[in-house]
């Protein structure tokens, strides 16, 4: 067997796991979710979901990974296969490879923006630019255009550099590559974050062009609107945030944990990595973006800008705001902000490479380097449409199906497998075996009952999300008016409700034609993702047959 | 900052920082498991 990877140290493993969880969303998504869902009060549903869904799923993923690893499996298809006699579980495990490949395909592009913006901050690209010019620069960048409207190779160059860097680190192995990157990246991320948080909080109105004190933004973000915690949408947002921030339902945690020996701890490791992610998200993530943006732009403009998420604010506005801090400090702040996002991104994208490599090494006896380059090649091919057709919605489509829906489906099925098929007696033994802490018995109950129900509700709510609020929608349903799906619901997406409405309401026939083109790209992306899933499922089937032929143990 | 916002922020951030610090401290101070363990860095020390 070619797979003889191992972790170098326990701290390295925890930093790699925390790095896997800490991503761009910690700094760009969390603060925006908080201000849109009750400010300071958002933390209540958020922490409840962390305790009832986040931590139980972390225990499940760490322990099933270690269990599968003890049988020589390092990717979810055969980890799941080893947990039950029924053969279909390995096809559920396909999600644990599919999601990583498909998410890496667009995530590495996003990661390359941060690398590129580090460079542009250093060379002074944003010097003297107005807020509109900085925003336009980003629009041109993702449209692969320079300022004059000509084709620009720069985004593709940085994307390829980013892919090469990921592949090279992966080819160095778990302890020599991934762990080293985490040991460098995570401390730097914390230092950069602490510096920026200090700068943000100490912004003074009237100094360096600021309109308000930095604490005005903090006050805005943390002011609790307790009435919000009775709204279902706030709980859905909190559950979604917890889910995505911990990188649950991806298959990468299981892969990392599969390299831990059976007698070694997973409970304390899982707690450490999970809480470290919370520290970065809640303590640092809340203290940078919103305080700086509100300090310079005011609350109303920030509320308006965050309606489309935190990406715009992070890339289209922050470079302009840093320019107000003077020549030297603008370079330092740009380097630290985009450097922080880059480290957050790369420690996550590296985790996406390991399940694919584990599968190729376990099933086909590939060596580490060819497996890493195969991953890089696949991501290059799959990522190309997200780069070339970003404005046609391909990037968003990958993000929705692979980076959102697939995670919830996978997590729901894996917790059913763990708690109800593998069984909680065996499952609890797996969690507590070798544990360096006493795991509260409450988690046994939560894993069996609360977490699956929460995941089921999250999935159903995402599928059936109504156009208006839930109360009004149920009243309409019971009075015989039917159910109107939101364009953002899974069913609404499948029906292309959003883009069809845009086409119907287009002001000119030219715009309608452009939207029809966009719809074509969206449908092609979905087909591509479906083919990718099917292709991986076929490989798993082939590997299974190969195992049978070679007389190798499956379950 | 308003009292409500300040209280919410301090309670949350202090709690999360203390819990994170506690678990990381436990990791650093817990007695290492007997070899062979999962980690290669300490292999030459036994």
Interface residues (C-beta under 8 A of the other chain):
Chain A: X6 X7 X8 X9 X10 X11 X12 X13 X14 X39 X40 X41 X43 X47 X175 X215 X218 X219 X221 X222 X223 X224 X259 X260 X261 X263 X264 X265 X268 X269 X271 X272 X275 X276 X278 X279 X282 X283 X286 X434 X436 X437
Chain B: X1 X2 X4 X5 X6 X8 X9 X12 X13 X16 X17 X19 X20 X23 X24 X26 X27 X28 X30 X33 X36 X37 X38 X39 X40 X41 X42
